[in-house]
Amino acid sequence: MDRTPNTRAKIERMAKALRHEEPDRVPLSDFFWGSFLERWRADLGLPADTDIYKYYDLDWISTIPNMDPHIRPFETVEETTDHVIVRTGFEALIRKQFADPMPAFLGFATDTLEKMAAFGFDDPWDERRYFRGGDNQIAGVGDGFARNSPAWIDSVRSLHPDFAVYGSVCEAQEMLWRIIGPENGLLWLALHPIETGRFIERVGEFALGLARAQIQAADGRLDGLVIWGDVAYVKDLLFSPEIWRRHFKPVVKAIVDECHAHGLPVIYHGCGNVRRIFEDFIEIGIDAYNPLEFKAGLDAVELRRRYGHRIAFCGNMDVLTWAHAPSDELRRAVLTKLNAAKGGGFIFQSDHSVPSNVSGQRYDEVVRLVREYGRYPLRLGEFDLPDIT
């Protein structure tokens, strides 16, 4: 498990930033839509197999084990040249239109309270999740479509020499809607809180088991873990803070505690406006919050003013500015955002994922700006905000 000096520098860079110390420079990475990667390679005249993480020597990358409640191959219901419909190990019926960025969920087999109560989970410690290839929903049906995804441990081993490698686990809310559907998830929480609460407890036990088993399977090759758990939309939470605290917060805390017990920092990925529970994330020890969607009214500089260095921020670069703003405005946005990195505690990324309306040249421009002006001590010139420390 030997790593090069450059990779060790990335790990230290991430660790220092998450400890709210100033490393050599601001860490930089991202999540990318497949359509962006195609455009990026074409715009820059790069070979079709160019890896963007290696091309820019980005700092960290996430990996996804098999989190399907039922480990089994996809059932193909329909397949044409432009789309496929499959039933997955979440017992969800999904149509993937190959030309579209995201799939459509057509139905969920677990569509009654009785089915929810009877729903069983395959063992989170099952070695097939980590050591064997196969179909899995989260890795295989999303921006792209893939059957027989490679064994997770093979991905970890291949990335380990070059990056800070993070594992992944979906917390209870993210698991819940994938099993019973988002509408039922919200409706049953309101109308049948006892029955739904019991199921959420079982979902949470499964998620915690996935985290524990994944850490063991990696055998020291993980540098952190991402918790995926969208609980908000552009304006507010999907449910009241009280519901989140009662049903979902304990699971997130248990996963965070497990990671910290193994010396692994945690980045929580949650879309939308989570202002009303931001203090809760701080309380339970989340190391960094991602992606801090700008379109949801979140601004890392303002959040730094409000919360100081009690939590790190990962993301928040407005992709609309990235795509469309004149170069001088883009420069202003990037350098102003770097104020949030004073004292550490900031990882530069988009405010969700880099989409295809960002050109290869524009992505390249932002990387250059972050690499040039993101070195410590930060010198941001006219864009320096003296009230941020």
N, C-alpha and C positions, 0 to 999 in steps of 0.2 A: 504493500500500500504506500510505497514511496511516492512523494510528490515533488515536483520541480520547485525551485525557489520562486518562480513566477506564480505558481498555484498557491504555494504557502502564503505569498504576499496577498493574494485575493482573499484567502480565508481570514487572515489577520485584518485585512481592510474591512471585511464584512463584520467581523467580531468587534472590532473597535467602534465602528459606526453604531452597532446595536448596543454597545455599552456606553454610548454617548461620549466617546473619546474621538479626537481628530486623528484619523489615519493619514497616510500619505496623500490620498485624494478621495474624492467622493465616489463610492461604489456605483457601478453602472451596469444595468442589464435590462431585460424586458421580456414580455410575452408578445408573440407575433402571430397575426393572422396568416394563413397559408397564402392568401391572395396578395398580401403585402410582400412576402418573401419572393414570390414569382416576379412581382413588379420591381422589387429592389435589385434582383439579379439582372433583369433586363435593362433597367435604367443605368446600372453601373457596368454593364457588359461583362458580367461574371458567369462562369460555368454554372450549369443547372444544378449541380450538386454542392455548390458553395454553402458552407455552414456559417450563418451570420454570427453565432456565438464565438466561433473560432476566428472568423475574419476580423472582428473588432476586439477579440480577446476580452469578452465580457466577463463579469465577475462571478455571477451565480446563475444556477439553473435549477428548475424543479423537475421531479420525476414522479410518475404516477403508477403505483402498483394496482393490482386487480382488486377493486373495492366492491364488485358486484355482490349483492347478498347471496346469489346463487351462481356458483361457478359452472358455467356451461357455454357451449358455442351459441352464437346468435342463431335464432330460427329465422330463416329468410322467408318472408311472406310474399314479397313481390320484388322483382328486379328487372329494370330496363336499362337502356344505355344512359339515361339521364337521372335515374333515382333508384333507391333501394328502400324497402320497408322491412324492418327486422324487429323481432322481439328479443329482448336482452335478459341478462341475469338479474336485472331489477324488475323483471316482468312488465316492462314498459314497451309499448308499441311505438316505434320511431320511424319517421320517413326522413331520409337524407337525400335532398335534392343536391346533386353534386356541384351545381353551379352556385348554390347559395352558401353563405358563410356558416349558418347554424342549422341544425336539424329541427324538425317539427315533431312534437310529442302528440301522437294521435290517440293514445289511450293507455290506461293503467289497469292491469288485471286485478290489482288490489283496490277494488272500488266500493267496498262496503265495510262497515265496522266489523262484521263477523270475519271477513277475509283478512282484515288488518290484525285482528286478535289471533288468527290462526297462522299468520305469516311467520315462517321460520328463516333463520340465517345460517348459511354454511359457516363453518369454523373460521374465524378471522386468522387463526394460526395455520390454516391449511397451506402447505408449502407451494401449491400451485399458484397462489397469489403472487409469490415472490421469485420462485425458482423455475417456473415453466412458462412458456409462451401460450397464448390463447386469446380468445375474444374477451374484451372487457369494455363496458359501455363508456366509461369516462375517457379512456385513452383512445377508443376506437370510433365513437360516434360523436362528433363535435364539429369543429371547423373543417376537418377532413373526415374520411371514412376509411377504416383499416380493419381487416380481419387478421386474426392470429398475431396480435401484438407480441413483440419479443419479451422474453422473460425480464421482469423488472430488474433483477440483480445484474443482468447483463448490461442494461442501460446504465445502472449505477457504476458498475466497474469501468465502462467505456468512458464515462464523463469524469470519473474520479481524478484522473491525472491532470485535468485541465481546468476544473472549475470548483467553486464551492458548491457542493451538491446537496440539495434539499429534498426530502421526501414529501409526501402529501397524504392528507386524510381529510375526508369530508366530515364535518361535524353533523349533529343530529338534524338540524333544519335542512341542510343540503341533501342529506340522505332521505329525509321524510318525504319531501316533495317528489323526489325521483321514484319513490315507491308507490305513493298514493295519489300523486298529482298535486300541483300547486293550489288548485281550487279546493279540493277536498282537504288539503292540509290546513288552509285558513278557515274553512267552514267548520270542520270537525273540532278544531281547537276552540272555536267559539261555542258550538252547540253541544259538544261531547268532550269536555276538557278532561274528565277522569279517564275515559277509555283511551283517548288520544295521548294523554300524559303517560299512561302505562306503556303504550307502544313507543313513545319517545325515549323512555327509560331503556327499553330494550335496544332501540336504535343506538342510543348513546353507549351502551355496553359494547355493542358491536364496533362502533367507531373507535372507542378506547382500545379495544383488542387489536384493531388494525394498526393503531399507532405503536402499541407495545411490540407486536409481532414484526412489524416493519423495521423498527429500530434494531431488534435482535437479528433479523435476517441480513441487515446491512453490515453487521459485524464491524462497526467502527468507521464505515465509509460515508456516513451522513454528517453534514456540517450544520444541519438545521432541519426544520420541518415547516411546511405550509399547511395551515388549516383553511379549507375552503368552506365558506358559510354565508352565502348571501342572505341577509335578513332585512334588506331595505331596498327602496326604489329611489327615484331621483328626488322626491320631496321629503320622505320620512321613512320610518320603519314599516314593515309589512304588517306588524301587529303592535300591541302596546308594549312599552318597556317592561311592564309587570309580567306579561306572558313570556317574554324572552328571558327575564331573570328567573322565573319559576321553572321553565321547561328546558331551556337551552344553555343558559350560562353555566350550570354545574358541569355539563359535559365538556364544554370548552375549557373550563378551569382544570378538570381532571386530565385532559390531554396536555395542557400547558405544563401542569405539575410533572407529568410523566416525562415530557421532553426535558424539562429543566433538571430532573433527577439524573438524566444522562448527559448533562452539559450541552444540550441542544437548544439554540434560540428558536423562537416561534414567530413567523410572519402570518398574520391573519389576513386572508383575502376576502373582502366583503364589498360588493357593489353598493352604490346608493348613499343616501345621507343617514349616517349613524350617530349624529351628534348627541341624541338623547341617551345613548348608552356608551359614549366614549369613555366616561369615567369608569364604567364597569370593566372595559377592556384593560384599562390601566390597573384597576384593582386586582384582576386575576393574573396579571403578569405578562400579557401579550407584549412581545419585544418590539414589534413594528406592525403598523397597519397599512394595508395595501387594498385597492389602488388609489384611494382618495380621489374619487371622480370629481373633476373640476365642474362638470356640467351639473353635478348634484350640489353645488355651492360650497364645496370643500376647497380650502386653500392652505397648503402646508405652512406658508409663512404666517398666516393668521392663527393657525392651530399651534404653531410654535410659541407665538405670543401668549396664547391662552393656557397651554398645558406645559410649557417649558420643556424640560428634558425628562419627563416622566414616561414618555413613549416615543419610539422612533417612527418615522414616516417613510413609506416606500411607494413612490409613484408621484401622481398629481401633475405631470406635464400634460397640459391640455392638447389633445390630439387635433382639435380643430385649428388651433393656433399653429400647431406643427405643420398642418397640411396647407393652410391657406394664407397665413399672415405674411406680410412683406418681411424681408430678411431683417430689417432693423427692428421690427416689432417682435420677431421671433427671438432675436438676440436679447432684447429687453426681457422677454418672458423667461428665457432660460437663466439669465444671470440674476434676475430678481428672485427666481425660485431657489437658487443656490444659497440665498440667505438662510433658508431653513436648515442648511447643513452646518451652520456655525456651531462649534462645540460637538460635532458629530451628530448621530441620530437621524441621518437622511441617506436614502438610497435613491438615485435618480432613475426614474422610469416613467412611462406613459401613465395616463390616468385610467387605463384599463389594459388595452393591448394595442399594438401599432397596426392600424388598418391600411387598406390598399389606397386610400386617398392621400396618404403620405408618400411622397416620391422617394426613390432611393437617394437622390441628392439631398433632400431635406433631412432624411434620417442621418445621413453622413454629416451634414452641417451641425446638427445638434450634438452628435457624438464628439465632434471636434471641439465645440464650445465647452462641453462639460469636461473634456480632458484638459483643455487649456486653462479654464478658469476654476475648475473644481479641485485644484491642488491647494493643499494647506501650507501656509496660512492663506485663506481666501482673500483675493484682491479683486473686488467686484466693481471698483471705480465708482462711476456715477450711479450705479445700481445698488450700491451698498446701503443697507438699512441699519443705522446705528442703534436702533432700539431692539434689535434681535441679537441675542447672545447665546 
